[in-house]
């Protein structure tokens, strides 16, 4: 592109491609600085925050300041070059800090307002540079902030306020105020009440391994309200049926949440070998069949909130004629295929004797389910193509479940260090 572009546009071509690299590098650097600074605070390492700030300064010099000078030398405008590179660094920091969900807001705004024309205005570029500089300035406080959080964990563990200064007689005397309840005892009591249900084994495993099988229904409800409001606003703006893009964004968000919950459970199992070893030594450890049943049930329990989110917005949007029935069926196919693919991949991974970084079986399973979903979506209902796609979409997860049910229980899991690092 540098060769074929006109001389006057080469500078912005370099700026755009360097900006794409800067976004990814800024996101990775932010995540690693936050993680390592937290560990440094827990260990009490000296001068770690200063070294991290020096690293941040070198990053800005190499991937923001130096490219700006090079791009300006190639003929690009000073303000345009500064806007592109500083916004790229700020975007990477923002994605690592707040997540990629907010990119959907930019896409929605781009459908409503001419963002491309606005970005070309000099005042708008000045505002972007100012906000980017503010975010980068606050980014330099990240190492010290994470170190304080890491040090706070040690302070909480060493807190001596749990010691009772009253004598037993004074504490048990009638009419006297009882001591403040220990927060640890309160937490354990609440957790014990929570797991006393028909899902006792999955909940106890989740509590011991380090994940949750519950759904935050308040957050799910707010997500449904926000999605419906977004569809309604889009409907008012277009004065007609909203394009399928808006509904597909909500469906994509649901699929993203499904993958996140299932991968979170799998990552917790992969990184808890010590807890699993202690579980095998526990006197009331469930038998292998009960643990497998609990794991299978967990893969369904963690998906309830996301599926409820999709079902609610689909039902309301269909009743209000904002989307067509065919679009709702396509959305259901996407959600169903995502659930099957990543549930099956989790069962397949847990069936391996040793979990490695690259697993051909899980890759093949996900691709096969995706191909079956595509064939199902393109075929007419109950046609040969439709049935063929349904079989290809359902058969691999069923095979993975059968394999997991028949194979010996892998407890604790034997995880390759590279696979654990990749999962984290």
VOPAGU-2260 file (C-alpha; in pm, 1 decimal, decimal comma):
REM VOPAGU-2260
SITE   aa  ch    i         X         Y         Z
SITE  UNK   A    0       0,0       0,0       0,0
SITE  UNK   A    1     292,3     232,2      69,1
SITE  UNK   A    2     417,7     177,5    -287,8
SITE  UNK   A    3      87,3     209,8    -473,3
SITE  UNK   A    4     -51,0     506,9    -275,7
SITE  UNK   A    5       5,0     864,6    -384,1
SITE  UNK   A    6     295,4    1048,8    -228,7
SITE  UNK   A    7      68,8    1278,4     -27,8
SITE  UNK   A    8    -119,7     987,3     128,6
SITE  UNK   A    9     172,7     766,6     225,1
SITE  UNK   A   10     209,2     930,5     563,8
SITE  UNK   A   11    -146,9     844,8     671,9
SITE  UNK   A   12    -108,0     488,5     538,7
SITE  UNK   A   13     189,5     441,7     770,1
SITE  UNK   A   14      -2,3     609,1    1054,2
SITE  UNK   A   15    -301,7     375,1    1016,6
SITE  UNK   A   16     -95,9      55,0    1009,5
SITE  UNK   A   17     129,4     161,4    1295,0
SITE  UNK   A   18    -187,2     262,2    1484,0
SITE  UNK   A   19    -330,7     -89,0    1443,1
SITE  UNK   A   20     -14,1    -235,4    1593,9
SITE  UNK   A   21     -17,9      23,5    1871,9
SITE  UNK   A   22    -374,6     -70,3    1973,1
SITE  UNK   A   23    -282,1    -435,5    2026,8
SITE  UNK   A   24      48,4    -363,4    2197,5
SITE  UNK   A   25    -107,0    -107,3    2432,1
SITE  UNK   A   26    -377,9    -355,8    2532,8
SITE  UNK   A   27    -126,2    -635,9    2600,0
SITE  UNK   A   28     108,9    -403,4    2788,4
SITE  UNK   A   29    -174,2    -269,4    3004,9
SITE  UNK   A   30    -289,3    -618,6    3101,4
SITE  UNK   A   31      62,6    -735,1    3187,0
SITE  UNK   A   32     150,8    -422,2    3383,9
SITE  UNK   A   33    -167,8    -461,9    3588,0
SITE  UNK   A   34    -100,5    -830,6    3657,6
SITE  UNK   A   35     268,6    -799,4    3741,2
SITE  UNK   A   36     219,7    -485,0    3949,6
SITE  UNK   A   37     -44,3    -662,3    4157,3
SITE  UNK   A   38     198,0    -949,3    4219,2
SITE  UNK   A   39     478,4    -704,2    4299,4
SITE  UNK   A   40     256,4    -534,8    4556,7
SITE  UNK   A   41     175,6    -870,1    4716,8
SITE  UNK   A   42     544,6    -959,8    4735,5
SITE  UNK   A   43     659,4    -611,7    4838,3
SITE  UNK   A   44     910,5    -569,9    4554,0
SITE  UNK   A   45    1086,0    -230,1    4570,6
SITE  UNK   A   46    1098,5      19,8    4280,0
SITE  UNK   A   47     864,6    -193,5    4068,9
SITE  UNK   A   48     620,1      90,3    3998,9
SITE  UNK   A   49     905,3     316,0    3887,2
SITE  UNK   A   50    1030,4      53,3    3643,3
SITE  UNK   A   51     679,8       1,5    3506,7
SITE  UNK   A   52     637,6     376,0    3449,5
SITE  UNK   A   53     972,7     375,1    3270,5
SITE  UNK   A   54     842,9      92,8    3050,7
SITE  UNK   A   55     529,9     293,4    2974,4
SITE  UNK   A   56     740,7     594,7    2879,1
SITE  UNK   A   57     955,4     383,1    2644,7
SITE  UNK   A   58     640,5     240,2    2485,7
SITE  UNK   A   59     498,1     586,3    2418,5
SITE  UNK   A   60     832,6     699,3    2277,3
SITE  UNK   A   61     874,1     400,8    2044,0
SITE  UNK   A   62     515,2     345,0    1930,7
SITE  UNK   A   63     356,6     691,3    1954,5
SITE  UNK   A   64     612,2     974,5    1948,7
SITE  UNK   A   65     857,4     823,9    1698,3
SITE  UNK   A   66     584,5     720,3    1448,4
SITE  UNK   A   67     428,0    1067,4    1472,2
SITE  UNK   A   68     761,2    1223,6    1372,5
SITE  UNK   A   69     805,7     971,9    1088,5
SITE  UNK   A   70     452,1    1020,8     958,9
SITE  UNK   A   71     485,6    1398,3     961,7
SITE  UNK   A   72     815,0    1363,3     770,5
SITE  UNK   A   73     627,4    1161,5     507,5
SITE  UNK   A   74     388,2    1449,9     447,3
SITE  UNK   A   75      93,9    1386,7     680,6
SITE  UNK   A   76     -63,4    1670,5     876,7
SITE  UNK   A   77      62,6    1726,9    1227,3
SITE  UNK   A   78    -279,5    1718,1    1392,0
SITE  UNK   A   79    -399,1    1416,8    1191,1
SITE  UNK   A   80     -84,1    1217,1    1272,6
SITE  UNK   A   81    -100,8    1307,2    1641,5
SITE  UNK   A   82    -469,9    1217,6    1657,7
SITE  UNK   A   83    -423,0     878,7    1489,7
SITE  UNK   A   84    -133,4     757,3    1705,1
SITE  UNK   A   85    -247,1     894,8    2041,8
SITE  UNK   A   86    -600,4     766,2    1985,1
SITE  UNK   A   87    -460,1     422,8    1895,8
SITE  UNK   A   88    -264,8     402,8    2222,9
SITE  UNK   A   89    -563,0     527,2    2421,9
SITE  UNK   A   90    -795,1     277,3    2250,6
SITE  UNK   A   91    -569,6     -15,3    2344,0
SITE  UNK   A   92    -555,8     103,3    2705,3
SITE  UNK   A   93    -934,1     147,0    2708,7
SITE  UNK   A   94   -1000,1    -201,7    2566,9
SITE  UNK   A   95    -770,7    -366,4    2822,9
SITE  UNK   A   96    -929,0    -170,0    3108,7
SITE  UNK   A   97   -1299,7    -163,7    3025,0
SITE  UNK   A   98   -1339,1    -446,6    2771,7
SITE  UNK   A   99   -1435,8    -453,6    2405,5
SITE  UNK   A  100   -1810,1    -428,2    2463,9
SITE  UNK   A  101   -1800,5     -50,3    2420,1
SITE  UNK   A  102   -1689,3     -87,5    2057,0
SITE  UNK   A  103   -2052,4    -172,3    1984,5
SITE  UNK   A  104   -2142,2     182,6    2088,8
SITE  UNK   A  105   -1911,3     322,4    1819,9
SITE  UNK   A  106   -2072,5      99,5    1557,9
SITE  UNK   A  107   -2421,1     211,6    1662,6
SITE  UNK   A  108   -2317,5     577,3    1658,5
SITE  UNK   A  109   -2167,1     527,6    1314,2
SITE  UNK   A  110   -2506,4     411,8    1187,6
SITE  UNK   A  111   -2683,9     713,9    1333,1
SITE  UNK   A  112   -2428,5     996,3    1297,0
SITE  UNK   A  113   -2163,0    1065,7    1030,4
SITE  UNK   A  114   -1862,5     988,0    1249,3
SITE  UNK   A  115   -1628,7     971,5     950,3
SITE  UNK   A  116   -1705,8    1331,0     855,4
SITE  UNK   A  117   -1676,8    1449,2    1215,1
SITE  UNK   A  118   -1334,0    1291,5    1263,3
SITE  UNK   A  119   -1198,7    1495,7     972,6
SITE  UNK   A  120   -1282,1    1822,2    1154,9
SITE  UNK   A  121    -990,9    1989,1    1333,3
SITE  UNK   A  122   -1188,1    2070,0    1655,5
SITE  UNK   A  123   -1298,9    1707,9    1684,6
SITE  UNK   A  124    -941,3    1589,5    1638,0
SITE  UNK   A  125    -831,0    1828,2    1910,0
SITE  UNK   A  126   -1092,2    1684,9    2147,3
SITE  UNK   A  127    -978,6    1329,5    2065,2
SITE  UNK   A  128    -616,6    1419,7    2136,2
SITE  UNK   A  129    -715,2    1581,5    2467,3
SITE  UNK   A  130    -917,6    1280,1    2585,2
SITE  UNK   A  131    -645,5    1040,5    2468,9
SITE  UNK   A  132    -380,0    1237,6    2656,4
SITE  UNK   A  133    -597,3    1233,7    2970,4
SITE  UNK   A  134    -641,2     855,9    2950,3
SITE  UNK   A  135    -268,8     803,8    2891,4
SITE  UNK   A  136    -188,0    1032,6    3186,6
SITE  UNK   A  137    -411,9     825,9    3413,4
SITE  UNK   A  138    -252,6     511,7    3269,0
SITE  UNK   A  139      74,1     606,6    3440,2
SITE  UNK   A  140    -102,6     565,6    3778,2
SITE  UNK   A  141    -185,6     200,9    3697,7
SITE  UNK   A  142     133,8      39,7    3842,7
SITE  UNK   A  143     108,8     219,3    4178,6
SITE  UNK   A  144    -266,3     156,9    4198,6
SITE  UNK   A  145    -230,0    -216,7    4133,8
SITE  UNK   A  146      59,4    -241,6    4379,0
SITE  UNK   A  147    -156,9     -86,7    4649,6
SITE  UNK   A  148    -429,3    -341,5    4575,0
SITE  UNK   A  149    -179,2    -627,1    4595,3
SITE  UNK   A  150     -37,1    -499,7    4923,3
SITE  UNK   A  151    -388,6    -461,8    5062,2
SITE  UNK   A  152    -449,1    -835,6    5030,0
SITE  UNK   A  153    -157,2    -906,3    5259,9
SITE  UNK   A  154    -281,8    -645,4    5506,5
SITE  UNK   A  155    -625,5    -806,1    5515,0
SITE  UNK   A  156    -474,9   -1147,9    5575,7
SITE  UNK   A  157    -257,9   -1009,5    5857,7
SITE  UNK   A  158    -539,6    -806,9    6016,2
SITE  UNK   A  159    -561,2    -885,5    6387,5
SITE  UNK   A  160    -908,4    -737,3    6438,0
SITE  UNK   A  161   -1053,6   -1086,7    6433,8
SITE  UNK   A  162    -901,0   -1147,7    6775,7
SITE  UNK   A  163   -1157,9   -1121,3    7051,0
SITE  UNK   A  164   -1045,5    -881,2    7323,8
SITE  UNK   A  165   -1334,7    -976,5    7552,4
SITE  UNK   A  166   -1323,6   -1265,0    7791,5
SITE  UNK   A  167   -1554,3   -1558,2    7737,2
SITE  UNK   A  168   -1760,3   -1465,1    8042,9
SITE  UNK   A  169   -1805,5   -1106,4    7925,4
SITE  UNK   A  170   -1894,8   -1218,3    7578,0
SITE  UNK   A  171   -2156,6   -1460,2    7706,6
SITE  UNK   A  172   -2297,7   -1233,7    7977,0
SITE  UNK   A  173   -2663,2   -1146,3    7917,5
SITE  UNK   A  174   -2738,9    -788,0    7829,0
SITE  UNK   A  175   -2393,5    -716,3    7686,3
SITE  UNK   A  176   -2324,6    -632,3    7324,4
SITE  UNK   A  177   -2183,8    -922,1    7129,8
SITE  UNK   A  178   -1861,7    -884,0    6936,0
SITE  UNK   A  179   -1875,4    -782,6    6570,8
SITE  UNK   A  180   -1917,7   -1101,6    6365,9
SITE  UNK   A  181   -1612,5   -1216,2    6175,5
SITE  UNK   A  182   -1657,0   -1135,5    5802,8
SITE  UNK   A  183   -1500,3   -1469,5    5711,7
SITE  UNK   A  184   -1758,0   -1656,2    5922,0
SITE  UNK   A  185   -2033,7   -1449,8    5764,1
SITE  UNK   A  186   -1907,9   -1530,5    5414,5
SITE  UNK   A  187   -1877,7   -1902,1    5484,7
SITE  UNK   A  188   -2228,0   -1910,8    5636,1
SITE  UNK   A  189   -2376,8   -1734,9    5333,9
SITE  UNK   A  190   -2196,7   -1969,2    5096,0
SITE  UNK   A  191   -2318,4   -2273,8    5286,2
SITE  UNK   A  192   -2674,6   -2145,2    5263,2
SITE  UNK   A  193   -2629,0   -2083,8    4890,5
SITE  UNK   A  194   -2509,8   -2434,2    4811,0
SITE  UNK   A  195   -2792,1   -2607,5    5001,4
SITE  UNK   A  196   -3004,0   -2669,6    4694,0
SITE  UNK   A  197   -3068,5   -2936,2    4433,6
SITE  UNK   A  198   -2741,7   -2824,0    4269,7
SITE  UNK   A  199   -2534,4   -2907,0    4578,8
SITE  UNK   A  200   -2249,1   -3089,8    4406,9
SITE  UNK   A  201   -2199,9   -2839,9    4119,1
SITE  UNK   A  202   -2213,2   -2549,7    4364,7
SITE  UNK   A  203   -1965,7   -2711,3    4603,8
SITE  UNK   A  204   -1726,8   -2787,1    4318,1
SITE  UNK   A  205   -1758,2   -2429,4    4194,9
SITE  UNK   A  206   -1685,6   -2295,8    4543,0
SITE  UNK   A  207   -1378,3   -2515,3    4580,0
SITE  UNK   A  208   -1236,3   -2482,0    4228,5
SITE  UNK   A  209   -1294,1   -2106,4    4204,6
SITE  UNK   A  210   -1583,4   -2019,0    3973,9
SITE  UNK   A  211   -1956,0   -1956,8    3999,9
SITE  UNK   A  212   -2250,6   -2146,3    3856,1
SITE  UNK   A  213   -2497,6   -1873,4    3942,1
SITE  UNK   A  214   -2627,2   -1599,0    3715,1
SITE  UNK   A  215   -2648,8   -1235,7    3817,4
SITE  UNK   A  216   -3009,0   -1187,5    3714,8
SITE  UNK   A  217   -3004,2    -818,7    3802,5
SITE  UNK   A  218   -2729,5    -761,5    3546,4
SITE  UNK   A  219   -2915,1    -980,2    3296,2
SITE  UNK   A  220   -3227,7    -769,4    3344,5
SITE  UNK   A  221   -3038,1    -444,6    3293,1
SITE  UNK   A  222   -2877,6    -591,5    2981,3
SITE  UNK   A  223   -3219,6    -680,4    2841,2
SITE  UNK   A  224   -3348,0    -328,9    2910,5
SITE  UNK   A  225   -3045,6    -166,1    2745,6
SITE  UNK   A  226   -3071,2    -393,0    2438,3
SITE  UNK   A  227   -3444,6    -325,1    2398,4
SITE  UNK   A  228   -3388,4      50,0    2434,0
SITE  UNK   A  229   -3114,2      34,8    2169,7
SITE  UNK   A  230   -3343,9    -151,4    1929,1
SITE  UNK   A  231   -3624,3      97,3    1999,8
SITE  UNK   A  232   -3400,9     397,8    1935,0
SITE  UNK   A  233   -3280,0     241,8    1612,8
SITE  UNK   A  234   -3642,6     180,8    1512,4
SITE  UNK   A  235   -3729,5     545,9    1575,7
SITE  UNK   A  236   -3428,9     670,2    1380,5
SITE  UNK   A  237   -3498,2     457,1    1073,7
SITE  UNK   A  238   -3879,1     488,4    1094,3
SITE  UNK   A  239   -3909,1     129,5     980,0
SITE  UNK   A  240   -3797,3    -215,4    1074,2
SITE  UNK   A  241   -3446,6    -179,5    1216,1
SITE  UNK   A  242   -3172,6    -343,1    1007,9
SITE  UNK   A  243   -3071,7    -689,7    1106,9
SITE  UNK   A  244   -2734,2    -553,4    1216,0
SITE  UNK   A  245   -2872,9    -421,0    1545,3
SITE  UNK   A  246   -3032,1    -752,9    1637,1
SITE  UNK   A  247   -2722,6    -944,3    1530,0
SITE  UNK   A  248   -2508,2    -726,9    1755,7
SITE  UNK   A  249   -2721,7    -829,4    2052,9
SITE  UNK   A  250   -2705,8   -1194,1    1943,6
SITE  UNK   A  251   -2328,7   -1167,2    1903,0
SITE  UNK   A  252   -2303,2   -1023,6    2254,6
SITE  UNK   A  253   -2497,7   -1322,6    2385,2
SITE  UNK   A  254   -2266,5   -1566,2    2204,7
SITE  UNK   A  255   -1963,6   -1379,5    2338,9
SITE  UNK   A  256   -2101,5   -1412,1    2693,8
SITE  UNK   A  257   -2164,6   -1784,8    2644,2
SITE  UNK   A  258   -1807,2   -1842,0    2532,6
SITE  UNK   A  259   -1674,5   -1632,2    2821,0
SITE  UNK   A  260   -1863,4   -1825,9    3088,6
SITE  UNK   A  261   -1770,1   -2168,0    2949,1
SITE  UNK   A  262   -1405,7   -2072,5    2898,9
SITE  UNK   A  263   -1398,1   -1929,9    3250,9
SITE  UNK   A  264   -1509,9   -2262,8    3396,7
SITE  UNK   A  265   -1254,4   -2450,7    3185,2
SITE  UNK   A  266    -974,1   -2213,9    3284,8
SITE  UNK   A  267   -1064,2   -2253,9    3652,7
SITE  UNK   A  268   -1034,9   -2632,2    3622,6
SITE  UNK   A  269    -704,1   -2603,8    3436,1
SITE  UNK   A  270    -546,6   -2373,4    3697,4
SITE  UNK   A  271    -660,8   -2549,8    4016,7
SITE  UNK   A  272    -454,3   -2868,3    4031,7
SITE  UNK   A  273    -377,5   -2815,0    4401,6
SITE  UNK   A  274    -744,0   -2775,4    4493,6
SITE  UNK   A  275    -834,6   -3085,4    4293,0
SITE  UNK   A  276    -566,6   -3287,7    4469,9
SITE  UNK   A  277    -704,1   -3177,5    4806,6
SITE  UNK   A  278   -1052,7   -3270,2    4687,5
SITE  UNK   A  279    -940,0   -3628,5    4621,5
SITE  UNK   A  280    -811,3   -3647,0    4980,9
SITE  UNK   A  281   -1132,4   -3511,5    5132,8
SITE  UNK   A  282   -1326,5   -3771,8    5334,1
SITE  UNK   A  283   -1657,5   -3674,1    5170,0
SITE  UNK   A  284   -1524,4   -3645,6    4814,6
SITE  UNK   A  285   -1800,3   -3735,6    4563,3
SITE  UNK   A  286   -1750,8   -4039,1    4343,7
SITE  UNK   A  287   -1633,0   -4002,7    3985,1
SITE  UNK   A  288   -1981,5   -4032,1    3833,9
SITE  UNK   A  289   -2118,4   -3757,7    4061,3
SITE  UNK   A  290   -1832,5   -3523,7    3972,5
SITE  UNK   A  291   -1884,0   -3582,7    3600,2
SITE  UNK   A  292   -2256,3   -3524,3    3636,5
SITE  UNK   A  293   -2184,2   -3200,6    3823,0
SITE  UNK   A  294   -1943,5   -3080,8    3551,4
SITE  UNK   A  295   -2196,4   -3150,3    3275,3
SITE  UNK   A  296   -2468,7   -2974,0    3472,1
SITE  UNK   A  297   -2234,0   -2679,5    3531,2
SITE  UNK   A  298   -2188,0   -2626,1    3157,4
SITE  UNK   A  299   -2563,5   -2572,6    3130,2
SITE  UNK   A  300   -2609,1   -2369,1    3447,6
SITE  UNK   A  301   -2352,9   -2104,7    3350,9
SITE  UNK   A  302   -2536,0   -2038,6    3022,3
SITE  UNK   A  303   -2876,4   -1956,0    3169,5
SITE  UNK   A  304   -2828,7   -1580,5    3196,5
SITE  UNK   A  305   -2698,2   -1533,9    2842,0
SITE  UNK   A  306   -2970,3   -1749,6    2688,1
SITE  UNK   A  307   -3237,3   -1568,4    2890,4
SITE  UNK   A  308   -3097,6   -1236,2    2761,6
SITE  UNK   A  309   -3121,2   -1352,2    2399,6
SITE  UNK   A  310   -3465,4   -1512,3    2441,1
SITE  UNK   A  311   -3614,0   -1197,8    2598,0
SITE  UNK   A  312   -3493,4    -952,8    2332,7
SITE  UNK   A  313   -3584,0   -1196,4    2053,5
SITE  UNK   A  314   -3936,9   -1250,0    2182,7
SITE  UNK   A  315   -4006,9    -880,6    2233,9
SITE  UNK   A  316   -3847,8    -774,4    1904,9
SITE  UNK   A  317   -4049,0   -1039,1    1717,1
SITE  UNK   A  318   -4377,4    -945,3    1886,1
SITE  UNK   A  319   -4323,3    -578,2    1800,1
SITE  UNK   A  320   -4236,4    -671,4    1439,1
SITE  UNK   A  321   -3891,9    -515,6    1468,5
SITE  UNK   A  322   -3732,1    -830,4    1326,6
SITE  UNK   A  323   -3863,1   -1102,8    1101,8
SITE  UNK   A  324   -3914,0   -1462,3    1206,3
SITE  UNK   A  325   -3632,0   -1576,2     977,9
SITE  UNK   A  326   -3389,3   -1344,1    1156,0
SITE  UNK   A  327   -3499,5   -1480,1    1494,5
SITE  UNK   A  328   -3443,3   -1837,8    1369,7
SITE  UNK   A  329   -3096,5   -1746,3    1243,5
SITE  UNK   A  330   -3017,4   -1589,4    1579,3
SITE  UNK   A  331   -3135,9   -1901,8    1758,3
SITE  UNK   A  332   -2919,2   -2116,2    1532,9
SITE  UNK   A  333   -2614,0   -1902,5    1616,3
SITE  UNK   A  334   -2677,4   -1918,6    1991,9
SITE  UNK   A  335   -2751,4   -2292,3    1982,8
SITE  UNK   A  336   -2438,1   -2364,3    1776,8
SITE  UNK   A  337   -2218,4   -2153,7    2007,7
SITE  UNK   A  338   -2351,2   -2334,6    2313,2
SITE  UNK   A  339   -2299,5   -2677,8    2157,1
SITE  UNK   A  340   -1953,9   -2601,3    2017,8
SITE  UNK   A  341   -1794,4   -2466,4    2333,4
SITE  UNK   A  342   -1974,4   -2703,7    2570,3
SITE  UNK   A  343   -1850,2   -2993,5    2359,4
SITE  UNK   A  344   -1498,4   -2850,8    2345,3
SITE  UNK   A  345   -1494,1   -2821,1    2725,7
SITE  UNK   A  346   -1600,7   -3185,1    2765,1
SITE  UNK   A  347   -1338,7   -3292,2    2511,4
SITE  UNK   A  348   -1062,6   -3103,2    2690,7
SITE  UNK   A  349   -1154,4   -3252,7    3028,3
SITE  UNK   A  350   -1139,8   -3600,7    2873,3
SITE  UNK   A  351    -772,0   -3576,6    2772,7
SITE  UNK   A  352    -502,1   -3746,0    2977,2
SITE  UNK   A  353    -284,6   -3437,2    2933,6
SITE  UNK   A  354    -417,7   -3098,5    2826,5
SITE  UNK   A  355    -185,8   -2945,9    2570,3
SITE  UNK   A  356    -171,5   -2599,8    2417,4
SITE  UNK   A  357    -306,9   -2710,0    2078,6
SITE  UNK   A  358    -589,6   -2962,6    2075,2
SITE  UNK   A  359    -688,3   -3081,9    1730,0
SITE  UNK   A  360   -1005,0   -3247,7    1858,3
SITE  UNK   A  361   -1151,6   -2927,3    1999,9
SITE  UNK   A  362   -1058,9   -2725,6    1690,3
SITE  UNK   A  363   -1222,0   -2985,8    1466,4
SITE  UNK   A  364   -1528,3   -2995,1    1691,3
SITE  UNK   A  365   -1582,9   -2618,7    1680,7
SITE  UNK   A  366   -1530,6   -2601,4    1303,7
SITE  UNK   A  367   -1765,1   -2895,3    1242,3
SITE  UNK   A  368   -2041,0   -2741,2    1452,8
SITE  UNK   A  369   -1992,3   -2408,9    1272,6
SITE  UNK   A  370   -2016,4   -2580,1     933,6
SITE  UNK   A  371   -2329,7   -2763,3    1044,0
SITE  UNK   A  372   -2485,7   -2439,3    1167,0
SITE  UNK   A  373   -2411,5   -2270,8     834,3
SITE  UNK   A  374   -2563,8   -2561,7     642,8
SITE  UNK   A  375   -2868,3   -2557,8     870,4
SITE  UNK   A  376   -2915,8   -2183,3     826,2
SITE  UNK   A  377   -2899,1   -2204,0     446,1
SITE  UNK   A  378   -3132,4   -2503,2     411,1
SITE  UNK   A  379   -3509,5   -2509,5     400,7
SITE  UNK   A  380   -3678,9   -2649,8     713,9
SITE  UNK   A  381   -3698,2   -3031,8     713,5
SITE  UNK   A  382   -3511,1   -3057,7     383,6
SITE  UNK   A  383   -3218,8   -3298,2     337,3
SITE  UNK   A  384   -2971,9   -3011,4     364,3
SITE  UNK   A  385   -3139,1   -2888,6     684,9
SITE  UNK   A  386   -3131,4   -3235,0     844,2
SITE  UNK   A  387   -2770,1   -3285,4     735,1
SITE  UNK   A  388   -2667,2   -2954,6     894,9
SITE  UNK   A  389   -2853,1   -3037,0    1218,1
SITE  UNK   A  390   -2678,6   -3374,2    1242,9
SITE  UNK   A  391   -2336,5   -3218,9    1184,4
SITE  UNK   A  392   -2408,4   -2954,3    1445,5
SITE  UNK   A  393   -2531,1   -3191,0    1718,0
SITE  UNK   A  394   -2322,5   -3504,6    1660,4
SITE  UNK   A  395   -1975,1   -3372,9    1765,3
SITE  UNK   A  396   -2087,5   -3239,1    2107,5
SITE  UNK   A  397   -2280,0   -3561,8    2170,9
SITE  UNK   A  398   -1967,8   -3762,2    2086,5
SITE  UNK   A  399   -1757,6   -3538,9    2317,6
SITE  UNK   A  400   -2009,4   -3585,4    2599,6
SITE  UNK   A  401   -2009,7   -3961,2    2549,7
SITE  UNK   A  402   -1629,3   -3964,4    2546,1
SITE  UNK   A  403   -1613,4   -3763,6    2867,5
SITE  UNK   A  404   -1870,2   -3989,3    3035,9
SITE  UNK   A  405   -1686,0   -4310,6    2943,2
SITE  UNK   A  406   -1327,4   -4192,8    2998,6
SITE  UNK   A  407   -1174,0   -4216,4    3346,9
SITE  UNK   A  408   -1209,8   -3908,5    3565,0
SITE  UNK   A  409    -905,1   -3681,8    3529,1
SITE  UNK   A  410    -866,9   -3543,0    3878,6
SITE  UNK   A  411    -642,6   -3356,4    3916,8
SITE  UNK   A  412    -601,7   -3247,5    3556,1
SITE  UNK   A  413    -259,6   -3289,3    3399,0
SITE  UNK   A  414    -211,7   -2952,7    3227,5
SITE  UNK   A  415      85,5   -2861,0    3013,1
SITE  UNK   A  416     240,5   -2533,5    3141,3
SITE  UNK   A  417     217,8   -2378,8    2794,1
SITE  UNK   A  418    -151,6   -2463,4    2775,2
SITE  UNK   A  419    -212,4   -2306,0    3115,1
SITE  UNK   A  420     -24,0   -1992,0    3013,4
SITE  UNK   A  421    -220,9   -1968,8    2689,2
SITE  UNK   A  422    -551,4   -2011,5    2875,9
SITE  UNK   A  423    -461,5   -1738,6    3123,2
